[in-house]
């Protein structure tokens, strides 16, 4: 059963505007350019990048989440779009972005468009769930879980600047994390 994202984002207790630590590392690697935040939710990563001078396109299917992002980004360079990625409502244009990020969202058929969408010298940064036997861990559906090594394999031929699998400090869920630069 799909998670009711609009309901989730409507609860202020579920909103944490701290950017993903991995994205903070990436933002220090290059001067600001064009960025794409896939499945951005309420935009914590998009807001962070825009505050550093990035021109950010942020995409999510939740109108509530995009509404929150638009409220918080009124004075920033954020193009917040409601689009269902699973239905192909947002095509990623080839070589259009200096940075593409996806955090805790897995749609395997997006990997090829992501690779094509990053400009030469650009970067992909992401963290995606791995199987986790911990009671109550989410997601449970294997469709939304990477297999060990799978994320690294998706970026074979790219310069892997960082890769890890396991729990991140401060979190209990296991994930694969990557920063990869396109040649």
Order of alpha helices (4+ residues) and beta strands (2+ residues): alpha-alpha-beta-alpha-beta-alpha-beta-beta-alpha-beta-alpha-beta-beta
